[in-house]
Amino acid sequence: MTDPSRRRRYRAGARDVRDALLGLVPTAVALLVASWLVDGFELTPWWAAIVLAAATGVVDAVARPLLRLLAGRAGAVMALTVGLVVQLLVLWVAVLIVPGASMSGVGAFLGTLFVVAIILAVTRWLLGVNDSSYLVSDLIRRGTRRHPTDAGDGTEGVVVVQIDGMPYPVLRFGVLSGDLPTLARWVRSGSHDMAQWWARVPSTTPASQAALLHGTNDGICAFRWYDKELGRLVVTNRPADAALVESRLSDGRGLLAGGGVSVSNMFSGDAATSLMVMSRVSGTQGLGPGRAYLRFFASPFVFARALVLTVGEMIKELYQGRQQRLRGVEPRIRRHGSYVALRGATNAVLRDLNVALVAEHMMAGAPVIYVDFVDYDEIAHHAGVARAESLAALRGVDRVLSTLEQVAAAAPRRYRFVVLSDHGQSQGATFLQLTGRTLEAAVRERIGATPAASVDETQAVEAWGPVNAMLTQVLSVTRTTSQWSARREQQAGGAGMVLGPRHDLSAIGRPELVVAGSGNLGLVWFPRLPGRVPWRTLEREFPGLVPGLLTEPGIGFVVVDSERGPLAIGPAGVHVLTDAVIEGTDPLSPFGPRAAADLARVAAMSTAPDIIVHSTFDDRTGEVHAFEELVGCHGGLGGWQNRAALVHPADWPLDDDLLDRSVDGEAVLYGADVVHRQLVRWLERCGVRAAKPDES
């Protein structure tokens, strides 16, 4: 009787031969068609195409070890450069050694690469073959040959896939409808459960991902903010600023500490290996180790195919944007300019590159990997949260999960998958569409008012009378509020005593005003006034500002500081965020019971703006209004933007002591920092991460 292990090796070898043929035939056909279309490239007789396809694979296999050695010493940038050159050299060498094949000129080489890439992409689309699976098929075959059974050392690994911006309701719909077949299979089979978690204000990627990876997001009040201590704007998707933010948050024990891999994220999570991580790009690590990029950039036709798909995605975007206009879809924004290229990159090149990088490190046995796919988030910003093209991007990421499953089956570890989003998204017309001007223009108009104010401005101040009376009532100083005032004065360096920007000589050279949008949060700073500017100073220096803003369409309330603590001020009422004291109509009532705590936390940050401006929320439609030109947005409160998703192994339940039931009895993980604690516990229990000495 044949030895079982021998039979398994035979079957694995048979699969290798089958897969090799499945890859060889389409490539040979594509090369043959290219010889008919590209001037300077000839194949005679026709079967030379098969030989050339095989020779291309052989030359690639021979060259790969040398490239890995070079990339390991020269770094990622050299790997990218050399890899692209090698794609041409592999084809050139193959042409030289195959009888009947000839090629003249660099143009013929480039033309052949792209014609073959187009044909392979179309062929695989017609056959329903997963593009990402094709990308890592040789990696999977080699892994299966090395590990014909679950031959790992018994330790588990974890892959955390972040689907940027996916709201829990959209995930739930995709699972129930079967539109996300991989996730639906996981949930229906009982291998995974899905849950909702609350993304606190600011519900943005830098705030959520910092807490998910490092356990805290203190000081991140928005996507971008003016730092009065630094005297400049901090923008978290700039490498230097991302590095600055991470240096303030990291304690060396982030989620990926102890040998983890961070791929395509804003922050590293203290990973040993960081690939395309924003906070590490400007440092010594750069884009990360060069070896990891070779599968994508050096394999014949792979990068060319990705570029072809990128162009196809751009053409698709132009068509879909035009269709929105012709059909009169509302709300919508103009979809043009750099976004068209950005969509092509995120939905093709970046997605495939992320898959290649994750697969490479899964096969290397990395204990934990965290990767961010931004496809859905970018498209939903411009097309809409639940529009067809946005849901198509989600289906693309779902196919990625299927590919990574195949990689996991061949990897040396038993990998478990956790899928989560960093926040959700809400939808609505933008502030510019509602008012015809930007928030900055509205603020400048209000602070530039002269004694000869316009009729509209005078009416706004008159209408402000009842709310002003409420503020006077609320700010009647008590022993408690005096203590708060003293504490805030000390923290702000006596900001309450400042008379105005013209009296602060240390602020010379700083702008008078900075206004930024972060989804449906508007942020206003007066850089020449130190610290957080209190309400009484704002009222004295810019008396028409807050009353005027609250008459603007799309603005629901503002948050300012005071001796009583942070105040949420609406057109007809005031809410003291720390005391739960409400005068008049509560401006936070449309935003749910968690709104006050979320806003109080942000208002207490040292980086908090002098005025937080928040959009209105329409409970009938779930719509909010962005202070940026984005039809889908997040950052504040209202709609689906705080309803983030978490899909986790069913035998890894959510810990009861981490669940918050304080609101309507709904048990949720409240905040990305709590999700981080849950992830850390799971990693500790499966042996991927060592617990702290003082932890059980």
C-alpha positions as CSV (number, residue, x, y, z in Angstrom):
1,M,0.0,0.0,0.0
2,T,1.3,3.4,-0.9
3,D,2.6,5.6,1.9
4,P,0.0,8.4,2.7
5,S,2.7,11.0,2.7
6,R,3.8,9.9,-0.7
7,R,0.3,10.1,-2.0
8,R,0.0,13.6,-0.6
9,R,3.2,14.6,-2.3
10,Y,2.0,13.2,-5.5
11,R,-1.3,15.1,-5.3
12,A,0.6,18.3,-4.5
13,G,2.9,17.8,-7.5
14,A,-0.1,17.1,-9.7
15,R,-1.7,20.4,-8.6
16,D,1.6,22.2,-9.3
17,V,1.6,20.9,-12.8
18,R,-2.1,21.7,-13.3
19,D,-1.6,25.3,-12.0
20,A,1.5,25.8,-14.1
21,L,-0.4,24.8,-17.2
22,L,-3.3,27.0,-16.3
23,G,-0.9,29.9,-16.1
24,L,1.1,28.9,-19.1
25,V,-1.7,28.6,-21.7
26,P,-3.2,32.1,-21.2
27,T,0.3,33.7,-21.2
28,A,1.2,31.8,-24.4
29,V,-2.0,33.0,-26.1
30,A,-1.4,36.5,-24.9
31,L,2.1,36.5,-26.3
32,L,0.8,35.1,-29.6
33,V,-1.8,37.9,-29.9
34,A,0.9,40.5,-29.0
35,S,3.1,39.2,-31.8
36,W,0.2,40.1,-34.2
37,L,-0.4,43.5,-32.7
38,V,3.0,44.9,-31.7
39,D,5.4,46.1,-34.4
40,G,8.9,44.7,-33.8
41,F,7.7,41.5,-32.0
42,E,7.5,38.3,-34.0
43,L,6.8,34.6,-33.1
44,T,7.2,31.9,-35.7
45,P,5.9,29.2,-35.7
46,W,2.8,29.7,-33.5
47,W,4.0,27.2,-30.9
48,A,7.0,29.4,-30.2
49,A,4.6,31.3,-28.0
50,I,4.3,28.3,-25.6
51,V,8.0,27.9,-25.4
52,L,8.5,31.7,-24.8
53,A,5.9,31.6,-22.0
54,A,7.7,28.7,-20.4
55,A,11.1,30.3,-20.8
56,T,9.8,33.6,-19.3
57,G,8.8,31.7,-16.1
58,V,12.2,29.8,-16.0
59,V,14.2,33.0,-16.4
60,D,12.1,34.7,-13.7
61,A,12.7,31.8,-11.3
62,V,16.5,31.9,-11.9
63,A,16.7,35.7,-11.5
64,R,14.6,35.9,-8.4
65,P,17.2,34.8,-5.8
66,L,19.7,37.3,-7.0
67,L,17.1,40.0,-6.9
68,R,16.1,39.1,-3.4
69,L,19.8,39.4,-2.3
70,L,20.1,42.8,-4.0
71,A,16.8,44.1,-2.6
72,G,17.7,43.0,0.9
73,R,20.8,45.1,0.8
74,A,19.6,48.1,-1.3
75,G,16.2,48.6,0.2
76,A,12.7,49.1,-1.1
77,V,13.2,51.9,-3.5
78,M,16.0,50.0,-5.3
79,A,13.8,46.9,-5.3
80,L,11.1,48.9,-7.1
81,T,13.5,50.4,-9.6
82,V,15.3,47.1,-10.3
83,G,12.1,45.1,-10.4
84,L,10.7,47.2,-13.2
85,V,13.9,46.9,-15.2
86,V,14.0,43.2,-14.6
87,Q,10.5,42.7,-16.1
88,L,11.9,44.0,-19.3
89,L,15.1,41.9,-19.0
90,V,13.3,38.7,-18.2
91,L,11.3,39.0,-21.4
92,W,14.3,40.1,-23.4
93,V,16.4,37.1,-22.2
94,A,13.5,34.7,-22.9
95,V,13.2,36.1,-26.4
96,L,17.0,35.6,-27.0
97,I,17.0,31.9,-26.0
98,V,13.7,30.9,-27.7
99,P,14.1,30.0,-31.4
100,G,11.5,31.7,-33.6
101,A,11.1,34.7,-31.2
102,S,12.5,38.1,-32.1
103,M,12.0,41.6,-30.7
104,S,13.5,45.0,-31.7
105,G,13.4,48.2,-29.7
106,V,12.3,49.2,-26.2
107,G,9.0,50.2,-27.6
108,A,8.3,46.7,-28.7
109,F,9.2,45.4,-25.2
110,L,6.9,47.8,-23.5
111,G,4.1,47.3,-26.0
112,T,4.3,43.5,-25.5
113,L,4.2,43.8,-21.7
114,F,1.0,45.9,-21.8
115,V,-0.7,43.9,-24.5
116,V,-0.1,40.7,-22.6
117,A,-1.2,42.4,-19.4
118,I,-4.5,43.5,-21.0
119,I,-5.2,40.1,-22.5
120,L,-4.4,38.3,-19.2
121,A,-6.6,40.7,-17.2
122,V,-9.5,40.2,-19.7
123,T,-9.1,36.5,-19.8
124,R,-9.1,36.1,-16.0
125,W,-12.2,38.3,-15.8
126,L,-14.0,36.2,-18.3
127,L,-13.0,33.0,-16.5
128,G,-13.9,34.5,-13.1
129,V,-10.4,33.9,-11.8
130,N,-9.5,36.0,-8.7
131,D,-6.9,38.5,-9.7
132,S,-5.2,38.5,-6.3
133,S,-5.1,34.7,-6.3
134,Y,-3.3,34.9,-9.7
135,L,-0.8,37.3,-8.1
136,V,0.2,34.9,-5.3
137,S,-0.5,31.6,-7.0
138,D,3.1,30.5,-7.2
139,L,3.6,31.4,-3.5
140,I,0.6,29.3,-2.6
141,R,1.8,26.4,-4.8
142,R,5.2,26.4,-3.1
143,G,3.7,26.7,0.3
144,T,1.4,23.7,-0.4
145,R,4.3,21.7,-1.6
146,R,6.3,22.5,1.6
147,H,3.2,22.1,3.8
148,P,0.9,19.4,2.3
149,T,-0.8,19.2,5.6
150,D,-1.2,21.5,8.6
151,A,2.5,21.2,9.3
152,G,3.0,24.3,11.4
153,D,4.5,24.3,14.8
154,G,1.2,24.5,16.5
155,T,1.2,28.3,17.2
156,E,-1.4,30.5,15.6
157,G,-1.0,33.7,13.7
158,V,-3.4,36.5,13.3
159,V,-4.2,38.7,10.2
160,V,-6.1,41.9,11.0
161,V,-7.7,43.3,7.8
162,Q,-8.9,46.9,8.1
163,I,-11.6,47.8,5.6
164,D,-11.3,51.6,5.9
165,G,-14.5,53.5,6.4
166,M,-17.0,50.5,6.2
167,P,-20.1,51.2,8.3
168,Y,-21.6,48.2,10.2
169,P,-25.0,48.5,8.5
170,V,-23.3,48.2,5.1
171,L,-21.3,45.1,6.3
172,R,-24.5,43.6,7.7
173,F,-26.4,44.2,4.4
174,G,-23.5,42.7,2.4
175,V,-23.4,39.6,4.6
176,L,-27.2,39.0,4.6
177,S,-27.5,39.7,0.8
178,G,-24.6,37.4,0.0
179,D,-22.9,40.3,-1.8
180,L,-19.8,39.7,0.3
181,P,-19.5,36.0,-0.2
182,T,-16.4,35.3,1.8
183,L,-17.6,37.2,4.9
184,A,-21.1,35.8,4.5
185,R,-19.6,32.3,4.4
186,W,-17.6,32.9,7.6
187,V,-20.6,34.3,9.4
188,R,-23.1,31.7,8.2
189,S,-20.8,28.8,8.9
190,G,-20.4,30.0,12.5
191,S,-16.6,30.4,12.2
192,H,-16.9,34.1,12.7
193,D,-19.3,36.6,14.5
194,M,-19.8,40.2,13.5
195,A,-20.3,43.0,15.9
196,Q,-20.6,46.8,16.0
197,W,-18.3,49.1,17.9
198,W,-18.5,52.8,18.5
199,A,-16.0,55.1,16.8
200,R,-15.7,58.1,19.1
201,V,-15.3,61.6,17.9
202,P,-13.2,62.3,16.0
203,S,-14.3,59.4,13.9
204,T,-11.4,59.5,11.5
205,T,-8.6,57.2,10.4
206,P,-5.7,58.8,12.3
207,A,-7.7,58.8,15.6
208,S,-9.1,55.3,15.3
209,Q,-6.0,53.7,13.9
210,A,-3.7,55.3,16.5
211,A,-5.9,53.8,19.2
212,L,-6.3,50.5,17.4
213,L,-2.6,50.1,17.0
214,H,-1.2,51.9,20.0
215,G,-4.0,51.9,22.5
216,T,-4.5,55.7,22.7
217,N,-5.3,58.6,20.4
218,D,-4.9,61.4,23.0
219,G,-4.2,64.7,21.2
220,I,-5.7,63.7,17.9
221,C,-8.6,66.0,17.7
222,A,-9.2,65.6,13.9
223,F,-7.6,64.5,10.7
224,R,-5.6,67.8,10.7
225,W,-5.2,70.4,13.4
226,Y,-3.3,73.6,14.2
227,D,-0.8,73.0,16.9
228,K,-0.3,76.3,18.8
229,E,2.8,75.0,20.5
230,L,4.4,74.1,17.2
231,G,2.9,77.1,15.4
232,R,1.8,75.1,12.4
233,L,-0.8,72.8,11.0
234,V,-0.3,69.1,11.7
235,V,-1.6,66.8,8.9
236,T,-1.6,63.2,9.8
237,N,-1.2,61.8,6.3
238,R,2.2,63.6,5.9
239,P,5.1,61.3,6.9
240,A,6.8,63.7,9.2
241,D,3.6,64.6,11.0
242,A,2.5,60.9,11.3
243,A,5.9,60.2,12.8
244,L,5.5,63.1,15.3
245,V,2.1,61.8,16.4
246,E,3.3,58.2,16.8
247,S,6.3,59.4,18.9
248,R,3.9,61.0,21.3
249,L,1.7,57.9,21.6
250,S,4.0,54.9,21.3
251,D,5.1,53.1,24.5
252,G,6.9,50.3,22.6
253,R,4.1,47.8,23.3
254,G,1.7,48.5,20.4
255,L,-0.5,45.9,18.9
256,L,2.2,44.7,16.5
257,A,5.1,44.6,19.0
258,G,7.1,41.4,19.2
259,G,7.6,40.6,15.5
260,G,4.5,41.9,13.9
261,V,4.1,43.4,10.4
262,S,2.3,46.7,9.6
263,V,1.2,47.1,5.9
264,S,-0.1,50.3,4.3
265,N,-1.1,51.9,7.6
266,M,-0.8,55.4,9.0
267,F,1.0,54.2,12.1
268,S,3.3,51.2,12.8
269,G,1.8,49.7,16.0
270,D,5.5,49.2,17.0
271,A,5.8,46.5,14.4
272,A,9.2,45.0,13.7
273,T,8.5,45.3,9.9
274,S,6.7,48.3,8.4
275,L,5.8,48.4,4.8
276,M,4.3,51.6,3.2
277,V,3.6,52.9,6.8
278,M,3.2,56.7,6.8
279,S,4.9,57.2,10.2
280,R,8.0,55.3,9.1
281,V,8.4,56.5,5.5
282,S,10.4,59.6,6.5
283,G,12.7,57.6,8.9
284,T,15.4,55.1,8.4
285,Q,12.9,52.3,7.5
286,G,11.5,54.1,4.5
287,L,9.0,51.9,2.6
288,G,10.3,48.8,4.4
289,P,12.4,45.8,3.4
290,G,13.0,45.6,-0.3
291,R,12.5,41.8,-0.6
292,A,8.8,42.0,0.1
293,Y,8.1,44.1,-3.0
294,L,9.8,41.8,-5.5
295,R,6.8,39.5,-6.1
296,F,4.8,42.5,-7.4
297,F,7.4,44.6,-9.2
298,A,9.7,42.0,-10.6
299,S,7.3,39.3,-11.8
300,P,6.7,39.4,-15.6
301,F,3.5,41.1,-16.6
302,V,2.2,41.5,-13.0
303,F,3.0,45.2,-12.6
304,A,2.0,45.9,-16.2
305,R,-1.3,44.2,-15.5
306,A,-1.8,46.3,-12.4
307,L,-1.2,49.5,-14.5
308,V,-3.7,48.3,-17.1
309,L,-6.3,47.7,-14.4
310,T,-5.6,51.1,-12.9
311,V,-6.3,52.8,-16.2
312,G,-9.5,50.7,-16.5
313,E,-10.6,51.8,-13.1
314,M,-10.0,55.4,-14.0
315,I,-12.1,55.0,-17.1
316,K,-14.8,53.3,-15.1
317,E,-14.8,56.2,-12.6
318,L,-15.2,58.8,-15.4
319,Y,-18.2,56.8,-16.8
320,Q,-19.8,56.3,-13.4
321,G,-19.4,59.9,-12.4
322,R,-21.1,61.0,-15.6
323,Q,-23.9,58.5,-15.0
324,Q,-24.6,60.1,-11.6
325,R,-24.9,63.5,-13.3
326,L,-27.2,62.2,-16.1
327,R,-29.4,60.4,-13.7
328,G,-29.6,63.4,-11.4
329,V,-28.4,61.4,-8.3
330,E,-28.4,63.6,-5.2
331,P,-26.5,64.3,-3.1
332,R,-23.4,64.2,-5.2
333,I,-20.2,66.1,-5.8
334,R,-18.0,66.6,-8.9
335,R,-15.8,63.6,-9.4
336,H,-12.7,64.7,-11.3
337,G,-9.1,65.8,-11.0
338,S,-6.7,63.8,-8.8
339,Y,-9.4,61.6,-7.3
340,V,-9.8,59.8,-10.7
341,A,-6.1,58.7,-10.5
342,L,-6.4,58.0,-6.7
343,R,-9.3,55.6,-7.3
344,G,-7.4,53.8,-10.0
345,A,-4.4,53.4,-7.6
346,T,-6.3,52.3,-4.5
347,N,-8.6,49.9,-6.4
348,A,-5.8,48.3,-8.5
349,V,-2.1,48.8,-7.8
350,L,-2.4,49.4,-4.0
351,R,-4.8,46.6,-3.4
352,D,-2.7,44.0,-5.3
353,L,0.5,45.3,-3.7
354,N,-1.1,44.9,-0.3
355,V,-2.1,41.4,-1.0
356,A,1.4,40.5,-2.2
357,L,3.0,42.0,0.9
358,V,0.6,40.3,3.3
359,A,0.9,36.9,1.5
360,E,4.7,37.1,1.5
361,H,4.8,37.6,5.3
362,M,2.1,35.0,6.0
363,M,4.3,32.5,4.2
364,A,7.3,33.7,6.2
365,G,5.3,32.9,9.4
366,A,4.8,36.4,10.8
367,P,2.9,36.2,14.1
368,V,0.6,39.1,13.5
369,I,-0.1,41.2,10.4
370,Y,-2.3,44.4,10.2
371,V,-3.2,45.8,6.8
372,D,-5.4,48.6,5.7
373,F,-7.4,48.6,2.5
374,V,-8.7,52.1,1.7
375,D,-10.6,51.1,-1.5
376,Y,-14.2,51.5,-0.1
377,D,-13.4,54.7,1.9
378,E,-12.0,56.6,-1.0
379,I,-14.9,55.7,-3.4
380,A,-17.6,56.3,-0.8
381,H,-16.2,59.7,-0.1
382,H,-16.8,60.7,-3.7
383,A,-19.6,58.5,-4.9
384,G,-21.7,57.9,-1.8
385,V,-21.8,55.5,1.1
386,A,-24.1,52.8,-0.4
387,R,-23.8,53.6,-4.1
388,A,-23.0,50.8,-6.5
389,E,-19.4,51.6,-7.1
390,S,-18.7,51.8,-3.4
391,L,-20.2,48.4,-2.8
392,A,-18.2,47.0,-5.7
393,A,-15.1,48.2,-3.9
394,L,-16.2,46.2,-0.9
395,R,-16.7,43.1,-3.0
396,G,-13.1,43.5,-4.2
397,V,-11.8,43.5,-0.7
398,D,-14.0,40.5,0.1
399,R,-12.2,38.7,-2.8
400,V,-9.0,39.6,-1.2
401,L,-10.1,37.8,2.0
402,S,-10.7,34.7,-0.1
403,T,-7.2,34.9,-1.5
404,L,-5.7,35.3,1.9
405,E,-7.6,32.2,3.0
406,Q,-5.8,30.3,0.3
407,V,-2.5,31.6,1.5
408,A,-3.3,30.7,5.1
409,A,-4.0,27.1,4.0
410,A,-0.5,26.8,2.7
411,A,1.3,28.9,5.4
412,P,3.4,27.4,8.2
413,R,1.1,28.8,10.9
414,R,-2.6,28.4,11.4
415,Y,-3.8,31.9,10.7
416,R,-7.0,33.4,12.2
417,F,-8.6,36.4,10.6
418,V,-10.1,39.5,12.2
419,V,-11.8,42.1,9.9
420,L,-12.6,45.5,11.2
421,S,-13.3,49.1,10.1
422,D,-11.8,52.2,11.7
423,H,-15.1,54.2,11.5
424,G,-18.2,54.3,9.3
425,Q,-19.5,57.0,6.9
426,S,-22.5,59.2,6.6
427,Q,-23.7,61.1,3.6
428,G,-25.2,64.4,2.6
429,A,-24.8,67.6,0.7
430,T,-21.7,69.6,1.6
431,F,-21.6,73.0,3.4
432,L,-20.4,74.7,0.3
433,Q,-23.4,73.3,-1.7
434,L,-25.8,74.4,1.0
435,T,-24.4,78.0,1.4
436,G,-22.4,78.7,-1.7
437,R,-19.3,79.4,0.4
438,T,-16.7,77.6,2.5
439,L,-16.7,77.5,6.3
440,E,-13.6,79.7,6.2
441,A,-15.4,82.3,4.2
442,A,-18.3,82.2,6.6
443,V,-16.0,82.6,9.6
444,R,-14.0,85.5,8.0
445,E,-17.2,87.3,7.2
446,R,-18.4,87.1,10.8
447,I,-15.1,88.2,12.4
448,G,-14.7,91.0,9.9
449,A,-18.0,92.7,10.8
450,T,-17.8,96.4,11.4
451,P,-20.0,98.6,13.7
452,A,-22.1,99.2,10.5
453,A,-23.1,95.6,10.4
454,S,-25.4,94.2,7.6
455,V,-29.1,93.7,8.3
456,D,-28.6,89.9,8.3
457,E,-25.8,90.2,10.9
458,T,-27.9,92.5,13.1
459,Q,-30.8,90.1,13.0
460,A,-28.5,87.2,13.9
461,V,-27.3,89.1,17.0
462,E,-30.9,90.0,18.0
463,A,-32.0,86.4,17.6
464,W,-29.1,85.5,19.8
465,G,-30.6,87.2,22.7
466,P,-32.4,84.2,24.3
467,V,-29.4,81.9,23.9
468,N,-27.1,84.6,25.3
469,A,-29.4,84.8,28.4
470,M,-29.1,81.1,28.8
471,L,-25.3,81.3,28.6
472,T,-25.3,84.0,31.3
473,Q,-27.4,81.7,33.4
474,V,-25.2,78.7,32.8
475,L,-21.9,80.6,33.4
476,S,-23.0,81.9,36.8
477,V,-19.9,81.0,38.7
478,T,-20.2,78.4,41.5
479,R,-17.6,76.8,43.7
480,T,-17.4,73.9,41.3
481,T,-17.0,76.0,38.2
482,S,-14.4,78.2,39.9
483,Q,-12.3,75.2,40.5
484,W,-12.7,74.2,36.8
485,S,-11.9,77.7,35.7
486,A,-8.7,77.8,37.8
487,R,-7.6,74.5,36.4
488,R,-8.3,75.6,32.8
489,E,-6.5,78.9,33.4
490,Q,-3.4,77.0,34.7
491,Q,-3.5,74.6,31.7
492,A,-3.9,77.3,29.2
493,G,-1.4,79.6,30.7
494,G,-4.0,82.3,31.5
495,A,-5.7,82.3,28.1
496,G,-8.8,83.8,29.7
497,M,-6.9,87.0,30.4
498,V,-5.9,87.6,26.8
499,L,-7.4,90.7,25.4
500,G,-7.0,89.8,21.7
501,P,-4.6,88.9,19.0
502,R,-3.2,92.4,18.6
503,H,-2.0,92.4,22.2
504,D,0.0,89.1,22.0
505,L,3.5,90.2,20.9
506,S,4.7,86.5,20.9
507,A,2.2,85.7,18.2
508,I,3.8,88.0,15.5
509,G,4.1,86.1,12.3
510,R,1.3,83.7,13.0
511,P,-1.9,83.8,11.0
512,E,-4.9,85.5,12.5
513,L,-7.2,82.6,11.7
514,V,-7.0,78.9,10.7
515,V,-10.1,77.0,9.6
516,A,-10.0,73.3,8.7
517,G,-12.6,70.7,7.7
518,S,-12.5,67.2,9.0
519,G,-15.6,65.5,7.6
520,N,-18.7,67.1,9.3
521,L,-16.5,68.7,11.9
522,G,-15.3,72.2,11.3
523,L,-12.4,73.5,13.3
524,V,-11.5,77.1,14.0
525,W,-8.3,78.4,15.7
526,F,-7.1,81.9,16.5
527,P,-3.3,81.2,16.5
528,R,-2.4,84.6,18.0
529,L,-4.4,83.8,21.1
530,P,-2.5,81.2,23.2
531,G,-4.2,78.1,24.7
532,R,-7.8,77.3,24.3
533,V,-9.7,80.6,23.8
534,P,-12.6,80.7,26.3
535,W,-16.1,81.8,25.4
536,R,-16.0,85.2,27.2
537,T,-13.0,86.2,25.1
538,L,-14.6,85.0,21.9
539,E,-17.8,86.9,22.8
540,R,-15.8,90.1,23.5
541,E,-13.4,89.9,20.5
542,F,-15.8,88.5,17.9
543,P,-19.4,89.1,19.1
544,G,-21.0,88.2,15.8
545,L,-19.1,85.0,15.2
546,V,-21.0,82.3,17.0
547,P,-24.4,83.8,16.6
548,G,-23.8,84.2,12.9
549,L,-22.5,80.6,12.5
550,L,-25.6,79.2,14.1
551,T,-27.8,80.9,11.5
552,E,-25.9,79.2,8.7
553,P,-27.7,76.3,6.9
554,G,-26.1,73.0,7.9
555,I,-24.5,74.0,11.2
556,G,-26.1,72.3,14.2
557,F,-24.1,73.5,17.1
558,V,-20.6,74.7,18.2
559,V,-18.4,73.7,21.1
560,V,-16.4,76.3,23.0
561,D,-14.5,76.4,26.2
562,S,-15.7,78.3,29.3
563,E,-15.1,78.6,33.1
564,R,-17.8,76.0,33.5
565,G,-16.1,73.6,31.1
566,P,-16.8,72.9,27.4
567,L,-20.2,74.1,26.1
568,A,-22.2,72.8,23.2
569,I,-24.2,75.9,22.0
570,G,-27.1,75.5,19.6
571,P,-29.6,78.0,18.0
572,A,-32.0,77.5,21.0
573,G,-30.0,76.0,23.9
574,V,-26.8,75.2,25.7
575,H,-25.5,71.9,27.0
576,V,-22.7,71.9,29.6
577,L,-20.8,68.8,28.5
578,T,-19.1,67.9,31.8
579,D,-22.1,68.6,34.1
580,A,-25.0,67.4,31.8
581,V,-26.7,70.8,32.6
582,I,-29.0,71.8,29.8
583,E,-30.6,75.2,29.2
584,G,-33.3,75.6,26.6
585,T,-33.4,73.0,23.7
586,D,-30.6,70.5,23.9
587,P,-28.5,71.0,20.8
588,L,-27.2,67.4,21.1
589,S,-30.5,65.6,21.3
590,P,-30.5,64.6,17.6
591,F,-27.0,63.0,18.0
592,G,-27.8,60.3,20.6
593,P,-26.8,59.7,24.2
594,R,-23.1,59.3,23.6
595,A,-22.6,62.7,22.0
596,A,-21.9,64.7,25.2
597,A,-19.2,62.3,26.4
598,D,-17.6,62.1,22.9
599,L,-17.4,65.9,22.5
600,A,-16.2,66.5,26.1
601,R,-13.3,64.2,25.5
602,V,-12.2,66.0,22.4
603,A,-12.7,69.4,23.9
604,A,-10.4,68.5,26.8
605,M,-7.5,67.8,24.4
606,S,-4.6,70.3,24.4
607,T,-4.9,70.3,20.6
608,A,-8.6,71.1,20.5
609,P,-9.7,74.0,18.4
610,D,-11.0,77.2,19.8
611,I,-14.3,76.5,18.2
612,I,-15.6,73.1,17.1
613,V,-18.3,73.5,14.5
614,H,-20.6,70.5,13.9
615,S,-23.1,70.0,11.1
616,T,-26.8,69.3,11.5
617,F,-28.2,65.8,11.3
618,D,-31.4,64.8,9.5
619,D,-32.9,61.9,11.4
620,R,-35.3,61.2,8.4
621,T,-32.5,60.6,5.9
622,G,-29.5,60.0,8.2
623,E,-27.7,62.9,6.4
624,V,-25.0,65.2,7.7
625,H,-23.0,67.9,5.9
626,A,-19.2,67.9,5.3
627,F,-17.1,71.0,5.6
628,E,-15.0,69.4,2.8
629,E,-16.2,68.6,-0.7
630,L,-17.1,65.0,0.1
631,V,-20.5,63.5,-0.3
632,G,-19.6,60.7,2.1
633,C,-17.9,61.8,5.3
634,H,-17.0,61.1,8.9
635,G,-15.3,62.8,11.8
636,G,-18.2,63.9,14.0
637,L,-21.6,62.4,15.0
638,G,-24.8,61.4,13.2
639,G,-25.8,58.6,10.8
640,W,-23.4,55.7,10.3
641,Q,-20.1,57.4,10.8
642,N,-19.7,56.2,14.4
643,R,-21.0,52.6,13.6
644,A,-17.8,50.7,12.9
645,A,-17.6,47.0,12.3
646,L,-15.7,44.0,13.8
647,V,-15.7,40.5,12.4
648,H,-13.9,38.0,14.7
649,P,-13.5,34.3,15.2
650,A,-16.6,32.9,17.0
651,D,-14.4,31.1,19.5
652,W,-12.9,34.5,20.4
653,P,-15.9,36.2,22.1
654,L,-16.0,39.8,23.2
655,D,-15.0,40.2,26.8
656,D,-17.9,41.2,28.9
657,D,-15.9,43.6,31.1
658,L,-15.0,45.6,28.0
659,L,-18.5,46.0,26.7
660,D,-20.4,49.3,27.4
661,R,-24.1,48.9,28.1
662,S,-24.7,52.4,29.5
663,V,-26.7,53.5,26.5
664,D,-30.0,51.8,25.8
665,G,-28.6,48.5,27.0
666,E,-26.8,48.0,23.7
667,A,-23.5,46.2,24.4
668,V,-20.7,47.7,22.3
669,L,-17.0,48.2,22.5
670,Y,-16.9,51.9,23.1
671,G,-13.9,53.5,21.4
672,A,-11.0,52.3,19.4
673,D,-8.8,52.1,22.5
674,V,-11.2,49.5,23.9
675,V,-11.1,47.5,20.6
676,H,-7.3,47.6,21.0
677,R,-7.5,46.1,24.5
678,Q,-9.8,43.3,23.1
679,L,-7.3,42.6,20.2
680,V,-4.4,42.4,22.7
681,R,-6.3,40.0,24.8
682,W,-7.0,37.7,21.8
683,L,-3.3,37.8,20.8
684,E,-2.2,36.9,24.3
685,R,-4.7,34.0,24.6
686,C,-3.6,32.5,21.3
687,G,0.1,32.7,22.2
688,V,1.0,35.4,19.7
689,R,1.8,38.0,22.3
690,A,3.3,37.7,25.8
691,A,1.2,39.3,28.5
692,K,2.6,42.0,30.8
693,P,4.1,40.6,34.0
694,D,1.3,42.3,36.0
695,E,-1.4,40.9,33.7
696,S,-3.1,37.5,33.9
